Amino acid sequence: MIELGRFAVLLALLLSVYAALAALAARRGGRPGLLASARNAVYAAGLLVTLASFALLYLLLTKDFAVRYVADYTSQSLPPFYTISAFWAGQEGSLLLWAWVLGVFAAAAVWQNRRRLRELMPYAIAVTMGVQCFFLFLIAFLADPFAPSEQVLSDGLGLNPLLQNPGMFFHPPAIYLGFVGFTLPFAFALAALLANRPDDDWIRPTRRWTLVSWFFLGLGNILGAQWAYVELGWGGYWAWDPVENASLMPWLVGTAFLHSVMIQEKRGQLKVWNMILIILTFGLTIFGTFITRSGVISSVHAFGRSSVGPFFLAFLFITVGLAFLLLFLRRRSLASERQFDSLLSRESTFLFNNWILVAATFAVLWGTIYPMLHEALRGSKISVGPPFFNQIMLPLGLALLFLTGICPLISWGKATGRNLRRNFLPPAGVGGAAAAIIGGSGFSRHPLVLLAGGLCAFVLTTIALEFFRGVRARGRIAEEPWPQAAYNLFRRNKRRYGGYVVHIGVVLIAVGIIGSTLKYERTVSLARGQTTQLRHYRLTFLSASRFDTAGKSVFLANLRVRNRDQSPFTLRPTKEFHFNQQQASTEVALRSTPAEDFYVIIAGSPDDDHVTLQVTITPLLMWLWIGGAVMALGALYALWPEAEAPPVPAEKKKGKPR
């Protein structure tokens, strides 16, 4: 299996080089046979990378410690679930996962467009395979997952305890699917520039790929936040860690791109801007991969220092630099077909939305790279912590939430004052009432909490009005009952109404974030049988126990918690010591409800009669995870193929009787 994996990687590299060169030669010479050969090489390369990936999976599952990667990330006691996730736990395996995903995606995209886009496909194949060549080169010569161990061991080191969580199985692959997926719209955008085709041909075949990539990257961020919340034991979910930022930045710019291409499709505007956005999105995926693998930052998420960092940096500057140079040379052919009619128009709100998303991205980028630049220039280490990011992102987030609400209320072209008053008054009234209720209920009287809560209600009201008006119009024109009108409307407009569902998810995430700003934290030391009061909770330390399992020693505390007059519940936080890694870890005990989370870990060194606990009570946090699920459902609905609903007869459209 070792030699099979290595051979598959090398042959896939050769075929990727051939596919890129053959596609370019076919484009220059107009030779369809050569283009077909390039397509076949793409399929074969994808198949070979799949073969190499299955070879590594086999070595991991059979615990072949003759392979260094297997010995470093698995052990005899590691369950199969986490043994599979060891595939992407290290540098070498994660690079192979990237190449595998790109190989499959490239083959699927080439097959999907094999009979169309004849002018763009050769360039798209060349760009995609060029990226694939880079990753396969790293795997073949710098980060070989099939390298032999220096000595054959009877057992491996196993997986880091922090990685032994279900999040390890789902979060990294989701991030990789998002990162890799953005290669395809980038490739088609460059193909359009190389072919000097400024029309929308490159957008149509990549629309779903862009949404798929955005979906997985957003899902990966939510899964990563939830993993950090339940595993790291600090009571939070987002620390503005450089690697967290690395996955957030391309998602933010990708969000701007998804909104911006709608204006190009509908109004023929922002063609240059869309090119800039997709180049930045791709560049940020490579940048994120660089800071994760270069060793230039210290993070619980990052790999150790390795030799691949300089290669990633060079690849980033070369690809992004050439892309922007090509865009500059083609700028005249990308002129907009019409100008903006008014600042009070839907396309203007989309543009403002874009500016805020890009500003947020560059704020996060600056906070991420500034410590690296400072160390490189001055030789001393500094850190940029959450206060910097929160101070900048809070006003930008509120502005973004406001634009999310007003965009559906403003028409394309130019809005009139009468329409604005009619559309804005009901949502604004609901938002103001919601802020008054939040302040009057005693939940919080902080101005920013009141403003954010009012904006959430404002956005939800505008979305509800959009649903209501659409269903009412369909029912009146088609003379359908409202349930049937809603069904037919939604199934024929999946992209639009799926987007509204995504916006509902954004609002729910905002509710969870608002609640997390009001969390309560306290450290308590309790003797056996002792009770303490924590806000409206009574916490009692009942007993403790110690036991050993395969690979670790466990200390468990039994706690009883009562919330006001409700029935008590039991929580069992643990402290664990892992033998292979000689490393201690904590396991969180959590009671989560829509109202608030009660979160507790064991702090310090416990004994059977005394325990020190770190307790965090966070209001409304569950809505962050619910919002993430709603966003995912909305994106999946928008991705679902459009269904044909009964058309509205022409006489009904004109209001004529049947």
C-alpha positions as CSV (number, residue, x, y, z in Angstrom):
1,M,0.0,0.0,0.0
2,I,2.9,2.4,0.7
3,E,4.3,2.1,-2.8
4,L,0.9,2.1,-4.3
5,G,0.1,5.4,-2.6
6,R,3.4,7.0,-3.7
7,F,3.0,5.8,-7.2
8,A,-0.5,7.1,-7.5
9,V,0.5,10.6,-6.2
10,L,3.4,10.8,-8.7
11,L,1.4,9.6,-11.6
12,A,-1.4,12.0,-10.7
13,L,1.1,14.8,-10.7
14,L,2.4,13.9,-14.2
15,L,-1.2,13.7,-15.5
16,S,-2.1,17.0,-14.0
17,V,0.9,18.6,-15.7
18,Y,-0.2,17.0,-19.0
19,A,-3.8,18.1,-18.6
20,A,-2.8,21.7,-18.1
21,L,-0.4,21.8,-21.0
22,A,-2.7,19.8,-23.3
23,A,-5.6,22.1,-22.6
24,L,-3.6,25.2,-23.4
25,A,-2.3,23.6,-26.6
26,A,-5.8,22.6,-27.6
27,R,-7.0,26.2,-27.1
28,R,-4.2,27.7,-29.2
29,G,-4.4,25.1,-32.0
30,G,-8.1,24.5,-32.0
31,R,-7.7,20.8,-31.6
32,P,-10.8,19.2,-30.0
33,G,-9.1,15.8,-29.8
34,L,-6.3,17.2,-27.6
35,L,-8.9,18.9,-25.4
36,A,-10.7,15.6,-25.0
37,S,-7.3,14.1,-24.0
38,A,-6.9,16.8,-21.4
39,R,-10.3,16.1,-20.0
40,N,-9.5,12.4,-19.7
41,A,-6.3,13.3,-17.9
42,V,-8.3,15.3,-15.4
43,Y,-10.5,12.3,-14.7
44,A,-7.5,10.0,-14.4
45,A,-5.7,12.3,-12.0
46,G,-8.8,12.5,-9.8
47,L,-9.1,8.7,-9.8
48,L,-5.4,8.3,-8.9
49,V,-5.6,10.8,-6.0
50,T,-8.6,8.9,-4.8
51,L,-6.6,5.7,-4.9
52,A,-3.8,7.3,-2.9
53,S,-6.2,8.6,-0.3
54,F,-7.8,5.1,0.1
55,A,-4.3,3.7,0.5
56,L,-3.6,6.1,3.4
57,L,-6.9,5.3,5.0
58,Y,-6.1,1.6,4.8
59,L,-2.7,2.1,6.4
60,L,-4.4,4.1,9.2
61,L,-7.2,1.6,9.9
62,T,-4.8,-1.4,9.9
63,K,-2.4,0.6,12.3
64,D,0.6,0.0,10.1
65,F,3.2,1.8,12.3
66,A,5.9,1.2,9.7
67,V,4.5,4.4,8.2
68,R,5.6,7.5,10.1
69,Y,2.3,9.4,9.7
70,V,0.4,6.4,11.0
71,A,2.7,6.1,14.1
72,D,2.4,9.9,14.8
73,Y,-1.4,10.1,14.7
74,T,-2.9,6.7,15.7
75,S,-2.5,4.1,18.4
76,Q,-3.8,0.7,19.2
77,S,-6.4,2.1,21.6
78,L,-7.6,4.8,19.2
79,P,-11.2,4.0,18.1
80,P,-11.9,3.6,14.4
81,F,-14.0,6.9,14.3
82,Y,-10.9,8.9,15.3
83,T,-8.6,6.8,13.4
84,I,-10.3,7.9,10.2
85,S,-10.1,11.5,11.3
86,A,-6.3,11.0,11.8
87,F,-6.2,11.3,7.9
88,W,-6.4,15.1,8.2
89,A,-4.9,15.5,11.7
90,G,-1.3,16.1,10.3
91,Q,0.3,18.2,7.7
92,E,0.9,15.4,5.2
93,G,-2.6,13.9,5.4
94,S,-4.4,17.2,5.2
95,L,-2.5,18.2,2.1
96,L,-3.5,14.8,0.5
97,L,-7.1,15.5,1.5
98,W,-6.9,18.9,-0.2
99,A,-5.6,17.3,-3.4
100,W,-8.2,14.6,-3.2
101,V,-11.1,17.0,-2.9
102,L,-9.7,19.2,-5.7
103,G,-9.3,16.1,-7.9
104,V,-12.9,15.0,-7.4
105,F,-14.3,18.6,-7.8
106,A,-12.2,19.2,-11.0
107,A,-13.4,16.0,-12.6
108,A,-17.0,16.8,-11.7
109,A,-16.8,20.3,-13.1
110,V,-15.1,19.2,-16.3
111,W,-17.7,16.4,-16.8
112,Q,-20.5,18.9,-16.1
113,N,-19.3,21.3,-18.8
114,R,-17.8,18.8,-21.3
115,R,-20.1,19.9,-24.1
116,R,-20.3,23.7,-23.5
117,L,-18.1,26.7,-22.8
118,R,-15.7,25.6,-25.4
119,E,-13.8,28.9,-25.3
120,L,-13.4,28.8,-21.5
121,M,-12.9,25.2,-20.6
122,P,-9.3,24.8,-21.8
123,Y,-8.2,27.7,-19.7
124,A,-10.3,26.6,-16.7
125,I,-8.7,23.1,-16.9
126,A,-5.3,24.7,-17.1
127,V,-5.8,26.8,-14.0
128,T,-7.4,24.1,-12.0
129,M,-4.7,21.6,-12.8
130,G,-2.0,24.2,-12.2
131,V,-3.3,24.4,-8.6
132,Q,-3.5,20.6,-8.3
133,C,0.1,20.3,-9.5
134,F,1.2,22.6,-6.7
135,F,-0.4,20.5,-4.0
136,L,0.7,17.2,-5.5
137,F,4.3,18.5,-5.8
138,L,4.2,19.2,-2.0
139,I,2.9,15.8,-1.3
140,A,5.3,14.0,-3.5
141,F,8.5,15.8,-2.5
142,L,8.0,17.7,0.8
143,A,5.2,16.3,2.8
144,D,5.0,12.6,2.0
145,P,2.2,10.8,4.0
146,F,3.7,7.4,3.0
147,A,7.2,8.1,4.4
148,P,8.5,5.1,6.5
149,S,9.1,5.3,10.2
150,E,12.7,5.5,11.4
151,Q,12.0,2.5,13.6
152,V,8.9,0.2,13.6
153,L,7.0,0.7,16.8
154,S,4.5,-1.6,18.5
155,D,2.2,1.3,19.2
156,G,1.8,4.8,18.0
157,L,1.5,8.2,19.7
158,G,-2.2,8.5,19.1
159,L,-4.3,11.5,18.4
160,N,-3.9,14.7,20.5
161,P,-6.7,14.6,23.3
162,L,-8.1,17.9,22.1
163,L,-8.7,16.3,18.7
164,Q,-10.6,13.3,20.1
165,N,-13.9,15.0,19.7
166,P,-16.7,14.4,17.0
167,G,-15.9,17.9,15.8
168,M,-12.6,16.5,14.5
169,F,-14.5,14.2,12.2
170,F,-16.7,16.9,10.6
171,H,-15.1,20.4,11.0
172,P,-11.8,20.0,9.1
173,P,-13.4,18.2,6.0
174,A,-16.1,20.9,5.9
175,I,-13.4,23.7,5.9
176,Y,-11.4,21.8,3.2
177,L,-14.5,21.4,1.0
178,G,-15.1,25.1,1.3
179,F,-11.4,26.1,0.7
180,V,-10.9,23.8,-2.3
181,G,-14.3,24.5,-3.8
182,F,-13.5,28.2,-4.4
183,T,-10.7,27.1,-6.8
184,L,-13.4,26.4,-9.4
185,P,-15.0,29.8,-9.7
186,F,-11.5,31.3,-9.5
187,A,-10.4,29.1,-12.4
188,F,-13.5,30.0,-14.6
189,A,-13.0,33.7,-13.7
190,L,-9.4,33.6,-15.0
191,A,-10.5,31.6,-18.0
192,A,-12.9,34.4,-18.8
193,L,-10.1,36.9,-18.5
194,L,-7.7,34.8,-20.6
195,A,-10.3,34.3,-23.3
196,N,-11.3,38.0,-23.1
197,R,-15.0,37.0,-22.6
198,P,-16.4,39.7,-20.2
199,D,-20.0,38.3,-20.3
200,D,-21.7,36.1,-17.7
201,D,-20.7,32.8,-19.2
202,W,-18.1,32.1,-16.5
203,I,-20.7,32.9,-13.7
204,R,-23.4,30.4,-14.7
205,P,-21.3,27.2,-14.5
206,T,-19.7,28.2,-11.2
207,R,-22.9,29.5,-9.4
208,R,-23.6,26.2,-7.7
209,W,-19.9,25.6,-7.0
210,T,-19.6,28.9,-5.3
211,L,-22.7,28.3,-3.2
212,V,-21.5,24.8,-2.3
213,S,-18.1,26.2,-1.2
214,W,-19.7,29.0,0.8
215,F,-22.0,26.5,2.4
216,F,-19.3,24.1,3.5
217,L,-17.0,26.9,4.7
218,G,-19.8,28.5,6.8
219,L,-20.8,25.1,8.1
220,G,-17.1,24.4,9.0
221,N,-16.9,27.7,10.9
222,I,-20.0,26.9,13.0
223,L,-18.8,23.3,13.6
224,G,-15.4,24.6,14.7
225,A,-16.9,27.2,17.0
226,Q,-19.1,24.5,18.6
227,W,-16.1,22.2,18.9
228,A,-14.0,24.9,20.6
229,Y,-17.0,25.6,23.0
230,V,-17.4,22.0,24.2
231,E,-13.7,20.9,24.1
232,L,-11.4,23.7,25.1
233,G,-13.1,24.4,28.5
234,W,-12.9,28.2,28.4
235,G,-16.7,28.9,28.0
236,G,-16.3,30.7,24.7
237,Y,-16.6,29.6,21.0
238,W,-14.5,32.2,19.1
239,A,-11.2,33.6,20.3
240,W,-10.1,35.4,17.1
241,D,-7.3,32.9,16.8
242,P,-5.3,33.3,13.5
243,V,-6.4,30.0,12.2
244,E,-10.1,30.8,13.1
245,N,-9.6,34.0,11.2
246,A,-8.1,32.2,8.3
247,S,-11.4,30.3,7.7
248,L,-13.6,33.4,8.4
249,M,-11.9,35.7,5.9
250,P,-12.6,33.8,2.6
251,W,-16.2,33.2,3.9
252,L,-16.8,36.9,4.3
253,V,-15.4,37.8,0.9
254,G,-17.2,34.8,-0.6
255,T,-20.5,36.2,0.9
256,A,-19.8,39.5,-0.8
257,F,-19.2,37.7,-4.1
258,L,-22.4,35.7,-3.9
259,H,-24.4,39.0,-3.4
260,S,-22.4,40.9,-6.0
261,V,-22.8,38.5,-8.9
262,M,-26.6,38.9,-8.6
263,I,-26.1,42.5,-9.7
264,Q,-24.0,41.5,-12.6
265,E,-26.6,38.9,-13.7
266,K,-29.6,41.3,-13.3
267,R,-28.1,44.7,-14.2
268,G,-24.8,44.0,-16.0
269,Q,-22.8,45.9,-13.3
270,L,-19.8,45.3,-11.0
271,K,-17.9,43.0,-13.4
272,V,-14.5,44.2,-12.3
273,W,-15.6,44.1,-8.7
274,N,-16.7,40.5,-9.0
275,M,-13.4,39.5,-10.5
276,I,-11.6,41.2,-7.6
277,L,-13.8,39.4,-5.1
278,I,-13.3,35.9,-6.4
279,I,-9.5,36.5,-6.8
280,L,-9.4,37.7,-3.1
281,T,-11.5,34.7,-2.0
282,F,-9.1,32.2,-3.6
283,G,-6.1,34.1,-2.4
284,L,-7.4,34.1,1.2
285,T,-7.9,30.3,1.1
286,I,-4.3,29.9,0.1
287,F,-3.2,32.5,2.7
288,G,-5.2,30.6,5.4
289,T,-3.5,27.4,4.4
290,F,-0.1,29.1,4.5
291,I,-0.5,30.5,8.1
292,T,-1.8,27.1,9.3
293,R,1.2,25.2,7.8
294,S,4.1,27.6,7.9
295,G,4.7,27.6,11.7
296,V,4.7,31.4,11.7
297,I,1.9,31.5,14.3
298,S,1.3,29.6,17.5
299,S,-2.2,28.2,17.7
300,V,-4.0,25.1,19.0
301,H,-5.3,24.7,15.4
302,A,-2.0,25.1,13.5
303,F,0.6,22.5,12.4
304,G,4.2,22.7,13.6
305,R,6.9,24.5,11.6
306,S,7.7,22.8,8.3
307,S,9.4,23.4,5.0
308,V,6.2,24.0,3.0
309,G,5.5,27.5,4.3
310,P,7.8,29.4,1.8
311,F,6.3,27.4,-1.1
312,F,2.8,28.5,-0.1
313,L,3.8,32.1,0.2
314,A,5.5,32.0,-3.2
315,F,2.4,30.3,-4.8
316,L,0.1,32.9,-3.2
317,F,2.0,35.9,-4.5
318,I,2.5,34.3,-8.0
319,T,-1.1,33.2,-8.6
320,V,-2.8,36.3,-7.0
321,G,-0.3,38.7,-8.6
322,L,-0.8,37.2,-12.1
323,A,-4.6,37.2,-11.7
324,F,-4.6,40.9,-10.8
325,L,-2.2,41.7,-13.6
326,L,-4.5,39.9,-16.1
327,L,-7.5,41.8,-14.6
328,F,-5.7,45.1,-15.1
329,L,-5.0,44.2,-18.7
330,R,-8.6,43.3,-19.4
331,R,-10.2,46.1,-17.4
332,R,-11.7,47.9,-20.4
333,S,-13.6,44.9,-21.6
334,L,-15.2,44.6,-18.2
335,A,-16.9,48.0,-18.2
336,S,-20.4,48.0,-16.7
337,E,-23.4,48.0,-19.0
338,R,-25.2,50.7,-17.0
339,Q,-24.5,53.1,-14.1
340,F,-26.2,53.1,-10.7
341,D,-29.4,55.1,-10.9
342,S,-29.6,56.1,-7.3
343,L,-28.1,55.5,-3.9
344,L,-31.6,54.5,-2.8
345,S,-31.8,51.3,-4.8
346,R,-31.4,47.6,-4.1
347,E,-28.1,47.4,-6.1
348,S,-26.7,50.2,-4.0
349,T,-27.5,48.4,-0.8
350,F,-25.8,45.3,-2.2
351,L,-22.7,47.4,-2.9
352,F,-22.7,48.9,0.6
353,N,-23.1,45.3,1.9
354,N,-20.0,44.3,-0.1
355,W,-17.9,47.2,1.2
356,I,-18.7,46.3,4.8
357,L,-17.9,42.6,4.2
358,V,-14.6,43.6,2.6
359,A,-13.8,46.1,5.3
360,A,-14.4,43.4,7.9
361,T,-12.2,41.0,6.1
362,F,-9.3,43.5,5.9
363,A,-9.7,44.4,9.6
364,V,-9.4,40.7,10.5
365,L,-6.5,40.3,8.0
366,W,-4.6,43.2,9.6
367,G,-5.2,41.9,13.1
368,T,-4.0,38.5,12.0
369,I,-0.8,39.5,10.2
370,Y,0.3,42.4,12.3
371,P,2.0,40.2,15.0
372,M,3.8,38.4,12.2
373,L,5.0,41.6,10.6
374,H,6.0,43.1,13.9
375,E,8.1,40.0,14.8
376,A,9.7,40.0,11.3
377,L,10.6,43.7,11.4
378,R,11.4,44.2,15.1
379,G,12.3,40.8,16.3
380,S,9.8,40.9,19.3
381,K,6.6,39.0,19.7
382,I,3.3,40.8,20.3
383,S,-0.3,39.6,20.1
384,V,-3.6,41.1,18.9
385,G,-6.4,39.9,21.2
386,P,-10.2,39.8,21.0
387,P,-10.7,43.4,22.2
388,F,-9.2,44.7,18.9
389,F,-11.4,42.5,16.8
390,N,-14.5,43.1,18.8
391,Q,-14.1,46.8,18.8
392,I,-14.0,46.9,15.0
393,M,-16.4,44.0,14.1
394,L,-19.2,45.1,16.4
395,P,-20.2,48.3,14.4
396,L,-19.5,46.6,11.1
397,G,-21.7,43.7,12.2
398,L,-24.6,46.0,13.3
399,A,-24.3,47.9,9.9
400,L,-24.4,44.5,8.1
401,L,-27.5,43.5,10.1
402,F,-29.2,46.7,9.2
403,L,-28.5,46.3,5.5
404,T,-29.8,42.8,5.6
405,G,-33.1,44.2,6.7
406,I,-33.4,47.1,4.3
407,C,-32.3,45.4,1.2
408,P,-35.6,43.5,0.6
409,L,-37.5,46.8,1.2
410,I,-35.8,48.8,-1.6
411,S,-36.6,48.2,-5.3
412,W,-34.2,47.8,-8.2
413,G,-33.3,51.0,-10.0
414,K,-34.6,53.8,-7.9
415,A,-36.8,53.8,-4.9
416,T,-39.4,56.5,-4.3
417,G,-40.0,58.2,-0.9
418,R,-43.6,56.9,-0.7
419,N,-42.5,53.3,-1.2
420,L,-39.7,53.7,1.4
421,R,-42.1,55.1,4.0
422,R,-44.7,52.3,3.3
423,N,-42.1,49.6,3.5
424,F,-40.0,50.8,6.4
425,L,-42.6,51.8,8.9
426,P,-43.9,48.4,10.0
427,P,-40.5,46.7,10.4
428,A,-39.1,49.9,12.1
429,G,-42.1,49.8,14.5
430,V,-41.5,46.2,15.3
431,G,-37.8,46.8,15.9
432,G,-38.4,49.7,18.2
433,A,-41.0,47.7,20.2
434,A,-38.6,44.8,20.5
435,A,-35.9,47.1,21.9
436,A,-38.4,48.5,24.4
437,I,-39.4,45.0,25.5
438,I,-35.8,43.9,25.9
439,G,-35.0,46.9,28.1
440,G,-38.3,46.7,30.0
441,S,-37.9,43.0,30.8
442,G,-34.7,43.5,32.6
443,F,-32.7,41.2,30.2
444,S,-30.3,44.1,29.5
445,R,-30.4,47.9,29.2
446,H,-27.1,48.2,27.5
447,P,-27.6,50.5,24.4
448,L,-25.8,48.1,22.1
449,V,-27.8,45.2,23.2
450,L,-31.0,47.1,22.7
451,L,-29.9,48.3,19.3
452,A,-28.9,44.8,18.2
453,G,-32.1,43.2,19.5
454,G,-34.2,45.8,17.7
455,L,-32.3,45.2,14.5
456,C,-32.8,41.5,14.7
457,A,-36.6,42.1,15.1
458,F,-36.4,44.6,12.2
459,V,-34.7,42.1,9.8
460,L,-37.1,39.2,10.8
461,T,-40.1,41.5,10.1
462,T,-38.8,42.5,6.6
463,I,-38.3,38.8,5.7
464,A,-41.8,37.9,7.0
465,L,-43.2,40.8,4.9
466,E,-41.4,39.5,1.8
467,F,-42.8,36.0,2.3
468,F,-46.3,37.4,2.9
469,R,-46.3,39.8,-0.1
470,G,-44.9,37.1,-2.4
471,V,-47.6,34.5,-1.4
472,R,-50.4,37.1,-1.5
473,A,-49.3,38.2,-5.0
474,R,-49.1,34.6,-6.3
475,G,-52.4,33.7,-4.8
476,R,-54.2,36.7,-6.2
477,I,-52.7,36.5,-9.7
478,A,-53.0,32.7,-10.1
479,E,-56.2,32.5,-8.1
480,E,-54.7,29.8,-5.8
481,P,-55.4,29.2,-2.1
482,W,-52.6,30.6,0.1
483,P,-51.0,27.2,1.0
484,Q,-50.9,26.2,-2.7
485,A,-49.6,29.7,-3.7
486,A,-46.8,29.4,-1.0
487,Y,-45.9,26.0,-2.2
488,N,-45.7,26.9,-5.8
489,L,-43.9,30.2,-5.1
490,F,-41.2,28.7,-3.0
491,R,-40.5,25.7,-5.2
492,R,-40.0,28.0,-8.3
493,N,-37.8,30.5,-6.5
494,K,-35.5,28.4,-4.4
495,R,-32.5,30.7,-4.8
496,R,-34.4,33.8,-3.6
497,Y,-36.3,32.2,-0.7
498,G,-33.4,30.0,0.3
499,G,-31.5,33.2,0.6
500,Y,-34.1,34.6,2.9
501,V,-33.9,31.5,5.1
502,V,-30.1,32.1,5.2
503,H,-30.8,35.6,6.5
504,I,-33.1,34.2,9.2
505,G,-30.2,32.0,10.2
506,V,-27.9,35.1,10.4
507,V,-30.4,36.8,12.7
508,L,-30.5,33.8,15.0
509,I,-26.7,33.7,15.1
510,A,-26.8,37.4,16.0
511,V,-29.2,36.6,18.9
512,G,-26.7,33.9,20.2
513,I,-23.8,36.4,19.9
514,I,-25.8,39.1,21.8
515,G,-26.5,36.6,24.6
516,S,-22.9,35.5,24.8
517,T,-21.9,39.1,25.6
518,L,-23.9,38.9,28.8
519,K,-22.3,35.7,30.2
520,Y,-21.6,35.2,33.9
521,E,-18.4,33.4,35.0
522,R,-17.3,32.3,38.5
523,T,-14.7,30.0,40.0
524,V,-15.8,28.1,43.1
525,S,-14.1,25.6,45.4
526,L,-16.4,23.1,47.1
527,A,-16.0,20.3,49.6
528,R,-18.0,17.1,49.3
529,G,-21.6,17.8,50.0
530,Q,-21.2,21.6,49.9
531,T,-23.7,23.8,48.0
532,T,-23.1,27.3,46.5
533,Q,-25.5,29.8,44.9
534,L,-24.7,31.0,41.3
535,R,-27.3,33.5,40.2
536,H,-30.5,31.5,40.2
537,Y,-28.8,28.1,40.3
538,R,-27.8,26.1,43.4
539,L,-24.8,23.8,42.7
540,T,-23.9,20.9,45.0
541,F,-20.7,18.8,44.9
542,L,-22.1,15.3,45.6
543,S,-19.1,12.9,45.1
544,A,-16.1,12.0,43.0
545,S,-14.7,8.9,41.4
546,R,-11.5,7.7,39.7
547,F,-11.1,5.0,37.1
548,D,-8.9,4.0,34.1
549,T,-10.0,3.3,30.6
550,A,-8.0,2.3,27.5
551,G,-5.3,4.9,27.2
552,K,-6.3,7.3,30.0
553,S,-7.0,7.9,33.7
554,V,-10.3,9.7,34.5
555,F,-11.4,11.8,37.5
556,L,-15.1,12.4,37.5
557,A,-17.1,14.9,39.7
558,N,-20.8,14.3,40.4
559,L,-22.7,17.6,40.6
560,R,-26.4,18.4,41.3
561,V,-27.8,21.6,39.9
562,R,-31.2,23.2,40.6
563,N,-32.5,26.1,38.6
564,R,-35.0,28.0,40.8
565,D,-37.9,25.6,41.5
566,Q,-37.3,23.3,38.5
567,S,-36.3,19.7,38.9
568,P,-32.6,19.3,39.6
569,F,-30.3,17.8,37.0
570,T,-26.9,16.1,37.3
571,L,-23.6,17.2,35.6
572,R,-20.4,15.1,35.5
573,P,-17.3,17.1,34.4
574,T,-14.1,15.1,34.2
575,K,-10.4,15.6,34.3
576,E,-8.4,13.1,32.2
577,F,-4.8,12.1,31.9
578,H,-3.7,10.4,28.6
579,F,-0.9,7.9,28.9
580,N,0.5,8.0,25.3
581,Q,0.7,11.7,25.1
582,Q,1.5,12.3,28.8
583,Q,-1.0,15.1,28.6
584,A,-4.0,16.2,30.8
585,S,-7.3,17.4,29.4
586,T,-10.7,18.5,30.8
587,E,-14.1,17.5,29.6
588,V,-16.9,20.0,29.8
589,A,-20.3,19.2,31.5
590,L,-23.1,21.2,29.9
591,R,-26.8,21.8,30.2
592,S,-28.0,23.8,27.2
593,T,-31.5,25.2,26.8
594,P,-32.9,28.0,24.5
595,A,-32.8,30.3,27.4
596,E,-29.2,29.8,28.6
597,D,-26.3,27.4,29.0
598,F,-24.9,26.1,32.3
599,Y,-21.3,25.2,31.6
600,V,-18.9,23.7,34.1
601,I,-15.3,22.3,34.0
602,I,-12.9,21.1,36.7
603,A,-10.2,23.6,37.3
604,G,-6.9,22.8,39.1
605,S,-6.0,19.5,40.6
606,P,-9.0,17.9,42.3
607,D,-9.2,15.2,45.0
608,D,-12.0,13.0,46.2
609,D,-13.1,15.5,48.9
610,H,-12.5,18.9,47.3
611,V,-13.0,20.2,43.8
612,T,-12.5,23.6,42.1
613,L,-15.0,24.4,39.4
614,Q,-15.1,27.0,36.6
615,V,-18.8,27.8,35.9
616,T,-20.1,29.9,33.0
617,I,-23.8,30.8,32.5
618,T,-24.4,32.2,29.0
619,P,-27.9,33.4,27.9
620,L,-29.3,32.5,24.5
621,L,-26.2,30.7,23.2
622,M,-28.2,27.8,21.8
623,W,-29.6,30.2,19.2
624,L,-26.1,30.5,17.6
625,W,-26.1,26.8,16.8
626,I,-29.8,26.9,15.7
627,G,-29.0,29.8,13.5
628,G,-26.1,27.9,11.9
629,A,-28.4,25.0,11.2
630,V,-31.0,27.3,9.6
631,M,-28.3,28.9,7.5
632,A,-27.2,25.5,6.3
633,L,-30.8,24.5,5.5
634,G,-31.4,27.7,3.6
635,A,-28.2,27.2,1.5
636,L,-29.2,23.6,0.7
637,Y,-32.7,24.8,-0.3
638,A,-31.1,27.4,-2.6
639,L,-28.9,24.7,-4.1
640,W,-31.8,22.3,-4.8
641,P,-32.7,22.1,-8.5
642,E,-35.6,24.3,-9.4
643,A,-38.9,22.5,-9.8
644,E,-41.5,23.5,-12.4
645,A,-44.6,24.8,-10.8
646,P,-47.9,25.4,-12.7
647,P,-47.4,28.5,-14.7
648,V,-49.7,31.5,-14.3
649,P,-52.0,31.8,-17.4
650,A,-51.5,35.0,-19.4
651,E,-55.1,36.2,-18.8
652,K,-54.6,35.9,-15.1
653,K,-51.3,37.9,-15.3
654,K,-53.2,40.7,-17.1
655,G,-56.1,40.5,-14.6
656,K,-58.6,39.2,-17.2
657,P,-61.4,36.8,-16.2
658,R,-61.1,33.3,-17.3
